[in-house]
Amino acid sequence: MTTPGGEAGEEQGPSKPTSGQRLDKWLWFARVVKSRTLAAEVIAQGKVRLNRIRVAKASQPVRAGDVLTIALRGRVQVLKVVAEGLRRGPSSEARQLYETLSAPTPRPDAAVAGQRPAGAGRPTKRDRRQIDHLVEED
């Protein structure tokens, strides 16, 4: 059946604003976590905040412009939602869903004058040569 002035199935009037996407689904699409189950667990543990408010439900809607604060793997990430995800695609596609607001984490500097990371095992031949070179300079 057609409606007056339009095709069958078309809505008349202004379009409704989108209700958003489930938070667990968005975290999975954005590749913040490896699975939706893990996303739901992280949310249930209280490690996710949406616009500074702790989220308790995985079904909480997320919209463009929202700011997420996520505590994972010993660090805190602050992400601004740019778009809702359509699918879980490659990482290049996932990075387009958010903008990182947190400062980049400093990488440990392994090349600090003769110091090796703890638990790195025995030095390799290359490591020994570098150590000998540093000792000769002194």
C-alpha positions in Angstrom: 0.0 0.0 0.0 1.3 3.4 -0.8 1.0 6.5 1.3 -0.3 9.7 -0.2 2.5 11.6 -1.9 5.1 8.9 -1.5 6.3 5.4 -2.3 5.5 2.3 -0.2 7.7 2.1 2.9 8.9 5.7 2.8 8.7 7.9 5.9 7.2 11.3 5.6 8.5 14.3 7.5 11.9 15.0 9.2 14.1 12.0 9.8 14.4 10.7 13.4 17.8 11.2 15.0 19.6 7.9 15.4 19.3 6.3 18.8 23.0 5.4 18.8 24.9 2.1 18.8 25.4 -0.3 21.7 28.6 0.5 23.6 29.8 -3.1 23.6 29.3 -3.3 19.9 31.1 0.0 19.2 34.1 -1.0 21.4 34.3 -4.2 19.3 33.9 -2.5 16.0 36.6 0.1 17.0 38.9 -2.8 17.9 39.4 -1.5 21.5 38.6 -5.1 22.7 38.8 -8.5 21.0 35.2 -9.6 21.4 31.8 -8.3 22.4 31.8 -10.6 25.4 35.1 -9.0 26.6 33.6 -5.6 26.0 30.6 -6.4 28.1 32.9 -7.7 30.9 35.0 -4.5 30.8 31.9 -2.4 31.0 30.4 -4.5 33.9 33.7 -4.1 35.8 33.2 -0.3 35.7 36.3 0.4 33.5 34.4 2.5 31.0 33.1 6.0 31.4 30.8 7.8 28.9 31.0 11.6 29.1 32.6 11.3 32.6 29.8 9.0 33.9 30.6 5.4 34.7 28.6 3.0 32.5 27.0 -0.1 34.0 25.2 -1.5 31.0 26.7 -2.8 27.7 23.6 -1.6 25.9 24.3 2.0 26.7 23.9 4.0 23.4 27.0 5.7 22.0 26.7 8.6 19.5 29.1 10.7 17.5 30.6 13.4 19.8 30.6 11.3 22.9 33.8 10.9 24.9 34.8 7.5 26.3 37.4 7.0 29.0 38.6 3.4 29.1 41.0 1.8 31.6 42.6 -1.3 29.9 45.9 -3.1 30.2 47.3 -0.8 32.9 46.6 2.5 31.0 43.8 4.9 30.4 42.6 5.8 26.9 40.4 8.8 26.2 38.5 8.4 22.9 36.1 10.8 21.1 33.5 8.9 19.1 33.5 10.2 15.5 31.1 7.8 13.9 29.1 4.6 14.6 30.5 1.4 13.2 28.9 -0.5 10.4 31.0 -3.6 10.7 34.2 -4.9 12.3 36.6 -4.2 9.5 40.4 -3.8 9.3 42.2 -1.6 11.8 42.5 1.3 9.3 38.7 1.4 9.1 38.4 1.0 12.9 40.6 4.1 13.5 38.2 6.2 11.6 35.5 5.6 14.2 37.3 7.5 17.0 39.8 10.3 17.7 42.4 9.8 20.5 42.4 12.6 23.0 44.8 11.0 25.5 48.5 11.7 25.4 50.6 8.9 23.7 52.2 6.6 26.1 56.0 6.8 26.1 57.8 3.8 24.8 60.5 2.3 27.0 63.9 3.3 25.6 65.9 0.0 25.2 68.9 1.9 23.8 69.7 3.7 27.1 73.5 3.6 27.6 74.2 -0.1 28.2 71.0 -0.9 30.1 68.8 -3.8 29.1 65.2 -4.4 30.0 64.7 -6.5 33.1 64.0 -10.1 32.3 65.5 -9.9 28.8 67.7 -13.0 29.4 71.3 -13.3 28.5 72.9 -10.7 26.2 73.3 -11.7 22.6 76.5 -11.4 20.7 75.3 -8.0 19.3 74.5 -6.8 22.8 77.9 -7.8 24.1 79.6 -5.9 21.3 77.5 -2.8 22.1 78.5 -3.1 25.8 82.1 -3.5 24.9 81.9 -0.5 22.6 80.4 1.6 25.5 83.1 0.4 27.9 85.9 1.3 25.5 84.6 4.9 25.1 85.0 5.5 28.9 
